[in-house]
Amino acid sequence: MSRARIAALFALLTAFTGVVGGCAAVETLRKCGAGCPGDAELTAAVRARLVQHTELLAPNRVYVRALDGVVYLSGEVVTDVQRATAETVALQTPGVPRVVDLISLEYNGR
């Protein structure tokens, strides 16, 4: 396994540990590695729907990753409405059973 792949899996594990607990995150990564069957298609479907919403494009950054059928959203947006929109769009994507929203609000000096 390459260093880049190990670093990517470690970053993913670190992000999921705060969401689903350490043991559950490790078990999911052990089960699926870089992705379970259907995760790539689910990720692509959610990304395709998100790009249709211009309010979520740059300077906002919304990243999508499916793991074991669960869609994880991360990145930064400017408003709570944009964060809610991203989550709603992901949840309305066919085949998405659950969304974990890790999107943060960008600091604008206010």
Number of C-alpha atoms within 10 A of each C-alpha: 5 7 8 9 11 11 11 13 15 14 12 16 20 15 17 21 15 11 15 14 13 14 10 14 19 18 11 18 20 11 12 14 13 17 17 15 11 13 19 15 12 23 22 14 17 26 19 12 14 23 13 11 13 9 16 19 13 9 11 18 15 22 17 20 20 24 22 16 20 17 23 22 23 19 16 20 23 17 13 12 11 19 23 13 16 27 22 13 15 28 17 12 16 10 15 17 12 14 17 18 18 19 21 17 15 14 9 6 4 3
